[in-house]
Every structure is written in C-alpha cells, then in structure tokens.
Amino acid sequence: MTTRMVRIAMLACIMVFFGIAAGFAAAEAGAGAPQEPMGSLVVNLSTDDADSADAAIRIATVALSRGHEVTLLMRVRAVSLAVKKNDYPFGKTTIKDELIAFQKAGGKIIMGGSCMQQRGLTPADMIDGVVVGKPDVVMPVIFKENTRILSY
C-alpha cells in the first residue's frame, strides 16, 4: 500500500468515525422528544390490584413527562386506592405515593362519584387534589378531541 492510499484510508476512517459519532449525538438529542402526536390521554383504572394500578400510574406519568395532558379516571374498586388512610404497598413505595407524585407532575385525578358513594367514601376521605366525577366533569374529558383512553 502506498502512503497516499494509507492517508486516504485513514481519512475515510476518520470521516466514518465522526459521521457515526454525529449520528449517535443526533439520536441522543432526539431520544427524549416524543415521536407520537400530541394529545390527551385518559387512563381508566377500575381495579384495586396493586400491579395493575402501578402499571396504569406509570404509563400515565410517562405520558405526562412526554408533554401529554393526562387524566387518571379512577372507578369501581380503584377509588379505594386514593383513600388517605389506605396504603397499598408496591415495591419500595405505595400506590398512594405514586398517585401523589402523578399529581405533582401535573396529572389530574377524577374519582367515580357514584363508586365513592357505593363504598361510603366522601371527598374528605380522599387524598388532596382529586376531583369527584360527575357527568359535567367526566364527559368533557373523555370526549375531548384527540383523546385516547387506556383501560386497566
């Protein structure tokens, strides 16, 4: 191999290296940017199963972090998860703590009003910041344009 060929090969390697490095940098810069269309998400949770509740709250929190408007609609047995005196342990935390963190991140929580009544619960029993659902509260959320509903 001639000196000229070695230089051309080295230059090609350098160009490939910097091209790959630039590609990684560009991919990394866009890694956190949402690739999905922006819209609203309603996560419908109707169980008090801790595994399902954790999954629902986690996906809701991830959607919040990606810039979506997210509402957690808690119905049927799920209303008991947000009772102040209840602790549903999950890993190193509780479902109640996950709900509070979700709210602090900007998420909204709507409780099934009739579901609360059937269990003898009042707004005073619930963690701070939850909204008791009535038709005038729930319907605009679930029928808002570009809203997706995910059920657990």
PENORFEN-V760993 format. One record per residue. N is the residue number from 1. PHI is phi in degrees with one decimal (* if undefined). BURIAL is b if it has 24 or more other ideal C-beta (glycine too) atoms within 12 Angstrom, else e. Layout:
N:PHI:BURIAL, N:PHI:BURIAL
This chain:
1:*:e, 2:-82.3:e, 3:-60.0:e, 4:-63.6:e, 5:-66.2:e, 6:-65.1:e, 7:-63.8:e, 8:-64.6:e, 9:-64.4:e, 10:-64.6:e, 11:-62.1:e, 12:-62.8:e, 13:-63.4:e, 14:-63.0:e, 15:-64.1:e, 16:-63.3:e, 17:-58.4:e, 18:-68.6:e, 19:-64.7:e, 20:-66.7:e, 21:-60.8:e, 22:-65.9:e, 23:-63.4:e, 24:-63.4:e, 25:-63.3:e, 26:-66.0:e, 27:-65.7:e, 28:-66.7:e, 29:-63.8:e, 30:-94.8:e, 31:-62.3:e, 32:-88.5:e, 33:-75.6:e, 34:-60.7:e, 35:-97.7:e, 36:-89.7:e, 37:-65.8:e, 38:-75.6:e, 39:-175.9:e, 40:-101.9:b, 41:-128.7:b, 42:-112.6:b, 43:-102.2:b, 44:-93.0:b, 45:-116.3:b, 46:-124.2:b, 47:-120.8:b, 48:-101.3:b, 49:-67.5:e, 50:-62.7:b, 51:-63.1:e, 52:-66.6:b, 53:-62.7:b, 54:-60.0:b, 55:-61.5:e, 56:-64.0:b, 57:-68.1:b, 58:-64.4:b, 59:-66.6:b, 60:-64.0:b, 61:-68.3:b, 62:-63.0:e, 63:-60.6:b, 64:-59.1:b, 65:-65.7:e, 66:-93.8:e, 67:97.5:e, 68:-83.3:b, 69:-84.1:b, 70:-128.8:b, 71:-122.9:b, 72:-99.0:b, 73:-101.0:b, 74:-103.5:b, 75:-131.5:b, 76:48.7:b, 77:-69.1:b, 78:-63.7:b, 79:-60.0:b, 80:-68.5:b, 81:-67.3:b, 82:-103.3:b, 83:-75.0:b, 84:-51.4:e, 85:-82.1:e, 86:-90.9:b, 87:-123.2:e, 88:-103.5:b, 89:-63.9:e, 90:-150.7:b, 91:62.5:e, 92:-94.7:e, 93:-136.7:e, 94:-127.5:b, 95:-61.6:b, 96:-59.7:b, 97:-64.5:b, 98:-64.3:b, 99:-63.7:b, 100:-64.1:b, 101:-64.1:b, 102:-59.7:b, 103:-64.1:b, 104:-62.0:e, 105:-79.6:b, 106:111.1:e, 107:-78.0:b, 108:-107.8:b, 109:-122.1:b, 110:-115.5:b, 111:-96.1:b, 112:-65.5:b, 113:-61.2:b, 114:-70.1:e, 115:-66.2:b, 116:-64.2:b, 117:-58.9:e, 118:-62.3:e, 119:-103.6:b, 120:70.6:e, 121:-98.3:b, 122:-120.8:e, 123:-56.3:e, 124:-65.9:e, 125:-77.7:e, 126:-92.2:b, 127:-62.3:b, 128:-61.3:e, 129:93.2:e, 130:-77.3:b, 131:-111.6:b, 132:-80.3:b, 133:-76.7:b, 134:-134.9:e, 135:-51.3:e, 136:-69.4:e, 137:-93.8:e, 138:-78.1:b, 139:-58.1:e, 140:-61.6:e, 141:-73.3:b, 142:-79.7:b, 143:-103.4:e, 144:-64.4:e, 145:-59.4:e, 146:62.8:e, 147:-104.4:b, 148:-106.7:b, 149:-121.0:b, 150:-119.3:b, 151:-111.8:e, 152:-124.6:b
